[in-house]
Amino acid sequence: MKRIVWVVTLALFVLTAYSQPLTVRTKQIKYTNELMEVDLNIPILSGATNQAFQRNVNRLLRKQSIDLKREVEKQARENAVLSKKQGFPYRLHSAVSKFTVTYNKNGILSIPVTLYSYTGGAHGMTIKVPNTFDFTTGKQLQLSDLFKKGSGYKQVIVNGVMSQIKKENDVYFDNAIDVVKNMPDNQPYYLTNNGIVVYYGLYEIAPYAAGIREFLIPFSALQSYMRIKIS
């Protein structure tokens, strides 16, 4: 009897611990020199019960921004030398990172990181890195991890995205629907309180000027297919 009480108490403790949102603060690295402008906003997580996994996530999130800075820095040094040799004006390079906490409850954190780089071309490039973590299991979640195996979740998402594309058909490339129909298991996404947002990077389904294209699929359309509780 004592053991049963202990197990129930432990289960309630775990449930309570993971129902609390994590704390996310920002470490900023910002400076300008003769080669580049740097404005990195790096998320730092705290408050997780799984401390080892929290450390790994913090290292990963820091690495995304630092790798961006190093890549732009390398390109900046090379282009500065080239500009002197060939006599063309050097344009200040840029490395910028920012993040948004889009979902933070039920032991799950979704925190997409946007990375912008400019290396002297006609325009900069922006990518969005999907970061969704299950702190209960200590796992980074791909889109397919959210759903029951063999369920028809992917078709529901594909239908939702295609419906939204057709409402603004002139914005997209002619092959946009074909790209969406071949959605992979690791399709970039992030969670919100209202549903799952799947997205496509620059040039994937639309011109650069259209930006990163995002499509919200509400939980109400997906709940019966989902393997884990998200709401």
N, C-alpha and C positions, 0 to 999 in steps of 0.2 A: 504493500500500500504506500509506503514511504517513497519507494522508487517511482511509482506512478505520479505522485504529487511532484516529485523532483523533475520528471520529464515534462510535465505540463508547465511547471514554472519556467523551465529552461526555454520551452517553445514560445511561451509568452514573452520572455525576455528578448529572444531573437527577433520575434515579430515586431516588438516595440522598437528595438534598435534600428531595424532596417526600414521602419515606417518613417523615421526621421530623415529629412533631407540632409545631404552633405553640405558642408560649408565650402564655398569657392571664393578665393580672393585672387587678386591680380598682382603679378610681378611685372613691372614695366622696365624695359630696356630701351632708352631713347637717346639718340645723339645724331649729330651730323658732322661729317668730316669732308675732306677734299674729294672723296670718292663716292660717298653714299649717305643717304638718310636711312636711319634705322628707327623703327617704332614697333617694338615687340610687346605684346600684351599676353603674358603667359599665365594660364590658370594654375592655381595651386589648391589642391583639395585637402580637406581635413575633416575629421569627424567620423570616418569609417571604422566599423568594427574590425574589418579585415585590413589590418595595417600593412601587411606585406603586399597585398594587391594594390592598396592605395599608393604605396611607394612606387610600384611599377607603373601605375597609371600616371603619376606625376612626372616620372622620368620620360615616359612616352610623350606626354603633352609638351614638356620642355624641349625635347628633341625636335619636334615638328617645327618649332619656331627657330631654334638655333641652327638647324640644318638649312633652313631658308636663308638666314643671314650669311652663313658660310658660303653657300652657293652663289649668292649675289655678290659677296665680297670678292670671291675668286674671279667672277666675270668682270667685276669693276676693275680689278688690277690689270687684267688682260686687256680690256678695252682702253684703259688709260694709256698703256704703253703703245697700243695700236694707233690711238689718236695722235700721239706725238710723232710717230713714224710716218703716218700718212697725211698728217696735217688737217684732219677734220676736227670740229669742236667736240669736246667730251661732254656728255650729258650726265648729270648727277643720277646715280642709280638709287633704287629704293628697295627696302625690305620691310614689309608691314605685316603683322599678324594680329588678329583679334578673334575673340570667341564669344559665343552666346550659350548660356545654359538654357536649353529648350525643354528639358524634362529632368526632374530631380525628386523622385519619390519611389516608394515601393522597392527600395534597394537598387534602383536603376538610375543611372545618370547618362543623359545624352547631351554632349557638349561639342558641337561642330566647331572646327577651327578654320578660319578663312585666312589664306596666305596670299599676299599680293607681292609681286616682284616687278620691278622695271629695270631693264638693262640696256636702255638706249634705243630701242626700236620705235615703231610708230605708236605703240601703246603698251601698257603693262599687261601682265597675265595674273589671273586670279584663279585659285583652286580652293575648294572647300573639302576639308578632311573630315570624314564621318567618324565620330567617336561616341560609341554607346557601350556602356559597361554595366555588367550585372555584378554588384558587389556581394551578393549572396553566394554566388557560385565562383566568383573570381574569374570572370570570363569577359572578353570583348565580344560583343554580339554582332554577327552578320544579320542581314535581313532575314535569311532563312531560319536563323536560330529562334526567332520570335514565334514561329508557327509549328503546328503539328506536322509531322512527316506525312507526306501523301495527301495533304489537304489542298484545296483549290485556291489557296490564298493568292498565288501569283497571278492567276487570271483575273481575280477581283481587282488587284492593283493595276494590272495592265489595262483593263477596261476603264478604270477610273482615270488613268493618265490619258488614254486615247480620247476619251470624252472631252477632257479639258483642252487637249490639243486642237480638236476639231472646232472648238469655239473661237480659236484664234489661228486658224490654219495658215494665214499669210505670214505669221511670225516664224514658222518653222521650215526646215529643209524638207524637200520632197520625200526623203526616205525616213523621216522622223518616226512615222508609225511602225515601219519595219524594225527600226532600232528598238523601240519600246516593246514590241512583240517578243524580242529575243532577250528579255530581261534576265540577267544572271542571278544566281543565288546571293552574290555579294554586291548587289546593286546598292550604290551609296544612298543613305537615308539618315534621317534623325527623327527622334520622337518629340512630340509636343503633347500638351494636355488634351488636345482635341483629336489627335490622330497621328498617323505616320506620314512624314514628308519624304518622298523619293525625289531625287534631283539628278540633273544631267549637267556636266561641265561645259565650259565654253567650247563651241564648235561641235559638240556631240550631236545635237538635234536642231540647232539654230545658229544663226550668225553671231559673231562676237558682240555686236551691239545689243542683242537680245539678252545677254548676260547668262548667268547660271539659272536654268529653268527648274522651278520647284513645283511639286504637285502634292497637295494635301489629300490623303485618303482617310476619312474619318474612322475612328474606332468602331463605330456602329456598323460599318460595312465589313469589319474584319474580326470582330470579337469571337465569333464562333470558330474561327480557324486558329486562334492564337494558343500557344502552348503555355505562356506565362501570363500572369495577371498584370495588365497595364490598363490604366484608365485615367 
